[in-house]
Amino acid sequence: MEFIIEKIGMSRTVDVPAIPVTLLKVIETKVCEVREDGKALVAFSASKKYNKSIEGQQKKYGISKEFNKFMTIQVAEGTQAGDLSTDILAETTQVKTSLNTKGRGFQGGMKRHGFGGGPASHGHRFGRRIGSIGNAEWPGRVQKGKKMPGQYGNTKTTVKNDVISFDADNGILVLKGSIPGHNGARGLIRIVK
């Protein structure tokens, strides 16, 4: 079973020793229709975007104007159209969270792959370059998969975390440890056990 979440940020518990935790807001979702394969089309509030195709979907499923984004997620057996119940999160002990990592743009080899770089003193001009990338006679080309400068971050990552608590009134889920993504990022959580 999956839920749409928004990352609030990190904090820690008041215990001794303190445990680092991540706070997630479980987004209110409405189930529009359930398919036979256990997946369902759901609607949630994402932005102020509104056009005729969104209006047509809202009229078709009888939902209010604030639910203007649609997505397909895995749901439990016996789920009916209407509000998606979050009661199961109260007994959950582990979840898998899928979010995009922070995008850092085009970066060099030292930041992207942790290369050491060259000497930083006594007139060296090597600096933060990655050095030699290929061989001469054989194979006479740069091998595929060579660690090079390039796009760093902004990739989908899934991590497994223990659930500390769930506040059903406010929809706040507290997970042990950290999860990828910036504060305010939206993603999915899947119940493991």
N, C-alpha and C positions, 0 to 999 in steps of 0.2 A: 504494500500500500504506500502511496506517495502523497506528499503535501507540498504546496508551493510556499516558500519561506523568503524572508528578507533579513539580511544580516544587520543587526543593530550595532554590535561592537563587542569588545572584550571587557572582562571584569575579573573579579576573583571572589572566592567564598570568604566568610568571616572566620572559618575554622583555623586552628593552629595545628599543622602548617596549612597555609592558604592554598587552595587549588585554583589554577587559572581556568576560567570558563568563557564560553562564547554565548552571547544572547542572540536568539533568533525570534523573529515575529512570524507566526503562522498566519498567512494571508487568508482572509475569509473568501471561500470559494463556493460557487453554486454548480451543482451537477446538472448539465443540460440533457445529456443522453448517455446511456450505458450501452456499450457494445458487447457482443458475445465473447470476445477474447479477454475480458476482464479489464479493459480500458474504458475510460469515459471522457467525453468532451466536457470540460469545465470552463466557467467564466469567472474572472476576477477583475478587480479594479487596478489598473496599471498606470494610467495617465489621463490627460484630458482629451485624447484622440477620439474623434467621433465622425463617422461618415455614413453613407447610405448602406454599405455592406454590413457594418457593425449594427446599424439600426435594424436591418432586416433580420439579423441573427437574434437580436434582443426581442423583436416582435415574435419570431418563430418559437422561441423557448419561454417567452413570458417573463423576462427578467428586467430589472430596472436599469436606467441609463448609466449608473455608476459602474456596472460590470461591463467593461468595454474591451476586454482582452480574453482570447480563447486559447485553450491548450488541451492536449490529450495527456492524461496521466493514468497510472495504474490505480485501481480502486479495489476494495474488499468485495467479496461475494455478497450479494443481497443488497448492494447499494442502490438506492432509488434516486430519481431526479429530485432536486431540491438542495438544501444546505448540506455541505460535506461535513460530517461529524468528526470532531477531533478528540472524542472520548478515549480512543485507543492509545493516544499519546501518554495518558496518565499511567498506564501499566508498562509502557515500552522501556527497555533497558539500553538498547543500542540502535543507532541509526547510521545510515550512510548519507553523507551530504555531498551534492554535486553543484559546484559553482565554478565560474571562470576566475582564474588567478588574476592578480593585478597586472594590467598591461604596462610594460616599461618601454615600449617602442623598439627602435633599432639600436642594439647595444653591441659593444665590442666583445672580443673573446674573454677578456679578463673578468668582466662583470657577468657575462652570460654563462661561461663554463668554469670560472674560477682559475684561469691560467695565471701563472706567476709573473709573466712579463719579463723584461730584461733588467739589467742593472740600472739603478736610478741615479748614479753619481759618476764622477770622473769623466765627464765629456761624452758619455754614451748617448747615442741618438736612437737607441732601440725603443725605449719608452714602454708604452702599453700595447705594442703590436704582438701578434700571435706567432711570428716567426715563419719558418719554412712550412709550406703546406703540401708539397708534392715531391716526388723523386724524379731524377733526371732521365736515364735511359729506360729503366723499367719501373713503373708502368708508363711513364711519360705523361702522366695526367694526375689530376687530384682525385683521390679515392672517394667513392660515394660515402656519405655519412660523416665526412670530416667535420670536426667541430670548428665552426667559423663564426664570425660576427653575423648577426641577423636579428629577426623579430624575437623579442624575449617577453614571455608572459602572455596573458590573454588567451589561455588554453583551458579547456574544461578539465577539472580535476575532481576526483571523488575520494573522500576520506571517511574513515569509520570512527565514530565517537560514542562514548558512554553518555547516557542521559542522566543529568543530575536531578532536574525537576521540570515540571510543566505547570504553568499558571493558566488554567482553562479560561478564567474570566477575561484576562488581557491577551491571551494567545501567545504568551512568552515561553519559549522552550530554552532551557539552559543545558548546554553541552559541555562536557569536560574537554579541556584543551582548545586548540585553535582550529579554524577552518579557513580555506583559501578565500580570496576575494576582498574587495573594499567594503567599507561600511555603506549600507544601502543597496548592496548587490542582491539580486534575486536569483533564486535557484530552486532545487528540489531536494527534499529529504525522503529517503526510503527506509521503512522499518525493517530492521534485521531480526531482532527478537525482543 
